[in-house]
């Protein structure tokens, strides 16, 4: 079965799922290194969670447009995650493949997405695994992990008409394009 790479970016109100809330998910599906579909949803904050003060001051207070974007048309988390899981299954059926989560850095984004999928759907279409673009960059460039940051990446990986806006879907598309360029270099 072919792999369908799901480049995913999220926005949150803190560093820990459950204690903090997932605010927005953006996912871009790539088949044969071409963008074929997208998904985006904004989620209401968890009732027992609270915004992390440091995240508010150091990130959201400096990115007001992104904050406003992720607070528009919010869905209850259970509904949002049901829609997301249904979209992933539809993509698998439509393109006859299996979804693979791709993130930058995956350790953060995947943790929230997996937690929310398990809490609200009791399963994850991604299973327990994901592709971390920083680790992939380390393998391709032969640089130490801590040096695998965007400013040290080959320029052609970063050549995109889509800019990093901190709006989840915009960033998922931008990062997905970068992932496809990385994979082409790997091959």
N, C-alpha and C positions, 0 to 999 in steps of 0.2 A: 504494500500500500504506500502511496506517495505521502510525503510529509507536507502539511500545510502549516507554514510558519506564521504564528500569531504574534506579531510585534505588539507589545502591550505597554502602555504607560498609565500611571495612576497619579492622582493627587490625593493627599491625605491631610488631616489636621494634627498629625503627630507621628512618632516613629513606631508605635506598637499597635498591631491590630487588636481590637477589643477594648483596650484602654483608650485608644484613639480611633477615629472613624475614617473609612474610605469615603472620599468625597466624589471622585469621578474616575471612570475607567474609559480608556480609549484603546481600541484594538484594531489592527490592520492586518488582514489576511493576505499572505503572499504565496502564490503557487508558481513554481518554476521561475522564481525571482521576479514575479510581476504582481502588482497590487490588484487583488480581485474583489475585495469586499472590506467594509469597515463597520465598526460598532462603537457606539458611544452612549454612556448614560451617566447622569449625576445622581448621587445617592443622598438621602437624608442622613443626618448624623445619628449614630447609635444613641438610644435614650440614656444609657448609663455611662457613656464615654464623655470625655471632655477634651477640649482643644489644648494641645501642648503649648505652653506660653512661649517657649523658645521658637517653635515652628511659626507661631503667629508673628512674633517680632522680626525674626530673621528671614522669613519667607513671605507670608501672606501680606504683611503690611507693606512690603516692597513690590508686590505683584497684584495690585488691585484689579486689573482687567481680568487676570486669570481667576481670581477669587470670584468675581461677579459671574464669569462664565461657568464655573463649577457649581454655582448656587442657583442656576436657572433650571427650571423644569425638573426639579428633584423627584425621585421615586423612592418609595420605601425600599430598604435594602433587600427584603425577601423578594419583592417583585423584580427589582433590578437584576438580582442574581439569577432568577428564573429566566428572565429575558436573555441574559448573557449566555447561560448554559444552552438555551434553545438555539441561539444564534450560532454557537460553536458547533452544535450537532447538525444544524442546517448546512453550515460550511463543509463539514465532513461529508455529508450526503451529496451535496452539489458537486464537489470536486473529488469525490471518491478517494478520500485519504483520511489521515489522522492529524489532529491539531497538535502542534508543538509550541509551547510558550517560549517567547523570546523577550528578554528584557535587558535594560541598561540602567542600573545594575539589577540583575534578576533577583538578587538576595533580598532587596527591598520590595519591589513590585510583586514578585511571585508570592511572598509571604502574606501580603494583604489579600491578593486575589484568591489564593488557596484557602486562607482562613474563612473568607466570606463565602466561597463556594461550598465549603464543608458545613459551615454553620447554617446556611440557608437552603442548600440542595442536598446535603449529605453525600456528595460525591464531587469529584473534579474531573472534567473531560481531559485534563492535562495529566492525570494520574499524579505522581509525586515528583515530577521532574520538569526541568526547564533548561533553556540555553542562556547562559550569561555572556553577554557581548564583551564584557571586560576580559573574561577568561579566554574567549575566542580570540580577542585582540592579542593577548599574551602569547597564545600558541602561534599566531601568524607572524607577529613582529619579533618574537623572541626577546621581548623586553620584560623586565620584572613587573609583576601585577600592579604595584603601586604607580608605575610609570604609564600604565595603560589607561590614560585619560584622553579625552577628545583632543585637547591641544597638542598631544603627542602622536595622534593618529596620522596616517598618510592623508595628504590633502584630498585625494580623489574619493576617499571614504566620506568626506564631509561636504562634498560638492552636491548640494541639494537646493531645489527651489523652495523647499519647505524649511522654515526656520523654527528654532526651539522657542515656543511661546509659553510654556507651562500650562497649556491647554491640552488635556490628555490625548485627544485624538490627533491633534497637530503633531505632537511629539512622538506618538506611536508610528505615524506615517514616516516622519523624518528618520527615526531610529530603524524602522523596517527597511528603508532604502539603504541606510548605512550597513545593516546586516547583510543585505543581498550583495553589496559590493565586497564586503569582507568574505562572504562565501565564494564569490567568483574568484577572488584572489587566492583563496585556499585551494580551489580546484586547479 
